[in-house]
Protein backbone atom coordinates (compact mmCIF):
# COMPACT_ATOMS: atom_id res chain seq x y z
CA UNK A 1 0.00 0.00 0.00
CA UNK A 2 1.72 3.10 -1.22
CA UNK A 3 -0.57 5.42 0.78
CA UNK A 4 0.17 3.69 4.09
CA UNK A 5 3.91 3.69 3.39
CA UNK A 6 3.88 7.37 2.46
CA UNK A 7 1.85 8.17 5.61
CA UNK A 8 4.36 6.33 7.78
CA UNK A 9 7.29 8.03 6.04
CA UNK A 10 5.76 11.49 6.54
CA UNK A 11 4.90 10.74 10.16
CA UNK A 12 8.43 9.54 10.96
CA UNK A 13 9.87 12.66 9.34
CA UNK A 14 7.53 14.84 11.38
CA UNK A 15 8.55 13.06 14.59
CA UNK A 16 12.22 13.46 13.69
CA UNK A 17 12.10 17.15 14.54
CA UNK A 18 10.61 16.76 18.03
CA UNK A 19 8.22 14.60 20.01
CA UNK A 20 4.54 15.02 19.06
CA UNK A 21 1.12 13.88 20.18
CA UNK A 22 -0.96 11.39 18.23
CA UNK A 23 -3.40 14.14 17.30
CA UNK A 24 -0.60 16.40 16.04
CA UNK A 25 0.67 13.63 13.77
CA UNK A 26 -2.84 12.95 12.45
CA UNK A 27 -3.36 16.66 11.71
CA UNK A 28 0.00 16.88 9.96
CA UNK A 29 -0.78 13.88 7.78
CA UNK A 30 -4.23 15.25 6.92
CA UNK A 31 -2.55 18.50 5.87
CA UNK A 32 -0.32 16.50 3.54
CA UNK A 33 -3.34 14.93 1.85
CA UNK A 34 -3.09 11.53 3.55
CA UNK A 35 -6.40 9.71 3.99
CA UNK A 36 -7.79 9.35 7.49
CA UNK A 37 -7.45 5.56 7.29
CA UNK A 38 -3.77 5.71 6.26
CA UNK A 39 -3.03 8.33 8.93
CA UNK A 40 -4.65 6.23 11.66
CA UNK A 41 -2.72 3.16 10.50
CA UNK A 42 0.57 5.08 10.57
CA UNK A 43 -0.16 6.43 14.05
CA UNK A 44 -1.09 2.95 15.29
CA UNK A 45 2.18 1.57 13.91
CA UNK A 46 4.21 4.33 15.58
CA UNK A 47 2.43 3.78 18.90
CA UNK A 48 3.03 0.02 18.68
CA UNK A 49 6.75 0.61 17.95
CA UNK A 50 7.06 3.08 20.84
CA UNK A 51 7.89 6.13 18.72
CA UNK A 52 4.65 7.85 19.60
CA UNK A 53 3.45 7.85 23.22
CA UNK A 54 1.04 10.51 24.51
CA UNK A 55 1.66 9.54 28.16
CA UNK A 56 5.41 10.03 27.75
CA UNK A 57 4.80 13.25 25.83
CA UNK A 58 2.58 14.60 28.63
CA UNK A 59 5.15 13.78 31.34
CA UNK A 60 8.02 15.36 29.40
CA UNK A 61 5.98 18.40 28.40
CA UNK A 62 4.80 19.00 31.97
CA UNK A 63 8.29 18.71 33.43
CA UNK A 64 9.82 20.95 30.74
CA UNK A 65 7.17 23.64 31.13
CA UNK A 66 7.57 23.54 34.93
CA UNK A 67 11.35 23.74 34.85
CA UNK A 68 11.98 25.93 31.82
CA UNK A 69 8.98 28.26 31.78
CA UNK A 70 7.74 28.06 35.41
CA UNK A 71 4.24 27.08 34.26
CA UNK A 72 1.72 25.97 36.82
CA UNK A 73 -0.50 22.90 36.55
CA UNK A 74 -3.56 24.68 35.13
CA UNK A 75 -1.64 26.15 32.21
CA UNK A 76 0.07 22.82 31.52
CA UNK A 77 -3.30 21.04 31.59
CA UNK A 78 -4.90 23.52 29.17
CA UNK A 79 -2.04 23.19 26.70
CA UNK A 80 -1.88 19.38 26.81
CA UNK A 81 -5.63 19.09 26.29
CA UNK A 82 -5.38 21.52 23.36
CA UNK A 83 -2.69 19.27 21.87
CA UNK A 84 -5.09 16.34 22.01
CA UNK A 85 -3.61 14.43 24.93
CA UNK A 86 -6.20 12.31 26.75
CA UNK A 87 -7.29 13.49 30.17
CA UNK A 88 -5.88 10.46 32.00
CA UNK A 89 -2.38 11.16 30.65
CA UNK A 90 -2.72 14.86 31.52
CA UNK A 91 -3.83 14.03 35.07
CA UNK A 92 -0.92 11.64 35.55
CA UNK A 93 1.59 14.20 34.28
CA UNK A 94 0.23 16.98 36.46
CA UNK A 95 -0.20 14.72 39.48
CA UNK A 96 3.52 14.02 39.55
CA UNK A 97 3.86 17.01 41.92
CA UNK A 98 2.03 17.56 45.17
CA UNK A 99 0.74 20.84 46.58
CA UNK A 100 3.93 21.53 48.55
CA UNK A 101 6.02 21.17 45.39
CA UNK A 102 3.72 23.56 43.52
CA UNK A 103 3.91 26.09 46.35
CA UNK A 104 7.71 25.87 46.33
CA UNK A 105 7.74 26.38 42.55
CA UNK A 106 5.44 29.41 42.84
CA UNK A 107 7.64 30.89 45.57
CA UNK A 108 10.75 30.34 43.45
CA UNK A 109 9.06 32.15 40.58
CA UNK A 110 8.15 35.07 42.83
CA UNK A 111 11.76 35.29 44.08
CA UNK A 112 13.05 35.40 40.51
CA UNK A 113 10.49 37.85 39.16
CA UNK A 114 9.91 40.24 42.08
CA UNK A 115 12.85 42.34 43.17
CA UNK A 116 11.16 43.25 46.42
CA UNK A 117 8.41 41.89 48.62
CA UNK A 118 5.08 43.46 47.61
CA UNK A 119 4.41 46.42 49.87
CA UNK A 120 1.13 47.65 48.44
CA UNK A 121 -2.12 46.08 47.38
CA UNK A 122 -1.30 46.89 43.75
CA UNK A 123 2.05 45.06 43.95
CA UNK A 124 0.36 42.07 45.61
CA UNK A 125 -2.22 41.96 42.82
CA UNK A 126 0.52 42.10 40.18
CA UNK A 127 2.40 39.22 41.82
CA UNK A 128 -0.82 37.25 42.15
CA UNK A 129 -1.78 37.94 38.53
CA UNK A 130 1.61 36.78 37.31
CA UNK A 131 1.24 33.46 39.13
CA UNK A 132 -2.30 32.92 37.85
CA UNK A 133 -1.22 33.68 34.26
CA UNK A 134 1.55 31.12 34.66
CA UNK A 135 -1.13 28.56 35.54
CA UNK A 136 -1.13 28.34 39.32
CA UNK A 137 -4.49 27.93 41.05
CA UNK A 138 -5.74 31.14 42.63
CA UNK A 139 -5.68 29.77 46.18
CA UNK A 140 -2.13 28.46 45.79
CA UNK A 141 -1.09 31.80 44.27
CA UNK A 142 -2.50 33.63 47.30
CA UNK A 143 -0.62 31.26 49.61
CA UNK A 144 2.60 31.83 47.68
CA UNK A 145 2.30 35.62 47.80
CA UNK A 146 1.57 35.54 51.54
CA UNK A 147 4.52 33.20 52.17
CA UNK A 148 6.73 35.45 50.05
CA UNK A 149 5.66 38.45 52.11
CA UNK A 150 6.27 36.61 55.41
CA UNK A 151 9.73 35.48 54.26
CA UNK A 152 10.62 39.01 53.24
CA UNK A 153 9.38 40.47 56.52
CA UNK A 154 11.47 38.04 58.56
N, C-alpha and C positions, 0 to 999 in steps of 0.2 A: 504494500500500500504506500504509494508515493506521498499521499497527503499526511498519513500518520508519521512517516519518516521525516518529512519536512517540518511538521509540528514539533516533533521531538528535537530536531536540530535547532530550530528557532528558540525553543524553550531553554535548551542547554546554553545557547549563546547568551540569552537574556539573564540566566542565572550566573553566568561567568563574570558578570560585572559586580554583582553583590547578591546577597541573600534576598529572596522575595517570598511573598505569600502565594498560596495556591490561586487566590483570586487575581492577584497582580499578573501572574503568568497567564491565566485564562484571558484576561483583558488584553494583554500584549498580543497573544496569538490571534484573538478576534480582530484586533487592529491590523494584523498582517494578512487578513483574509482567510484564516484557517477556520474550517467548519467547527461547530461546537462539539461534535462527536470526536473529531481528531484532537481537539484541544483537551477535552476531558481524558482521552486515552493517554495523551502525552503526560498530563499532570499525574494521572494514576501511576504511570510507569516511573516517573521521577519520585513520587512518594514511596513507592515500593522499593526503589533503589536507595532511598535515604537522602537524595539530593534536595528534596523539598519536604520541609517539616514545619508546619505552622506553630506547633508547640515550641520547638527550638527557636524559631523566629521570634515568637512573643517573649520568651525568656531573654534572649540576646538584646532585643529592642528595648525592653524595659530596663535592663541593667545599663545599657549604653545611654539611654535618655536620662536615667537617674544620675549616673556618674559624669557624663559629659555636658549635659544641658541643665542639670538640677531640676528635672521635671518631677512633678508629684504624681501620685497614682491616678488621679482623675484625668489628667491630661494624657497620660500614657494609655489609659483605657480607651478614651475617645479616639485616639489615633489608631490604635490596634483594631478597634471595631470598624473604623473607616477603611482600613486596609483589608477587611474581610476575614479577619481572624475570628474563629468561633469563641463564644463567650467563655467556655470552660478553659480554653488555653489562656485567654486574657486574665481570668480570675486566678489561675495558677501562677502566672507570671507576676501579677501584682501582689498576690498573697505571699510572695517570697520574703517580704519585709513585714515586720510587725509595727504597731503604732509607735513604739519607742524609737525604732530605726527611722521612721518617717519624721518624727519630731526632731531627732538629731540632724537629719538631712536639711530640714527647714531652718533650723538654727544655724547650721553651717552656711546656708545660702544667705541668711540675714547678715552674718558676720562678714561675708565676702562683699555683699552689695551695699550695706549701710555703713558709712564711715563712723557714725555716732549712734548712740542709743536714741530712739525717738523721744523727743522732749515735748512735743505738742500733739494734739489730736490729729492734725493734718499729717504729720510725719508718721504717726501710728497707722493711719488709714493708707498711706502710700506703701508702707512696709507690708501691711495686710493684703492690699491689692496686688502687690508683686507676687506674694506667695500663692494667692488664689489663681492668678493668671498662669503661674507655673504648674498648677494642677493639684495643689494641696487643698484638702477639705477645709471649709471655713472654720470649723471648730479647732482643728489642728493648727491652722494658721494663727488664730487668736492665741492659742496656748504658746506657740513659738514666739510670737511678738512679746507676750507677757514674760516668758522665760528670758528672752533677750534683754528686756528692760530690767528684770531683777538681777541678771548677771552683770549688766553695766552699772547698776546702782551699788553693787557690792564692792 
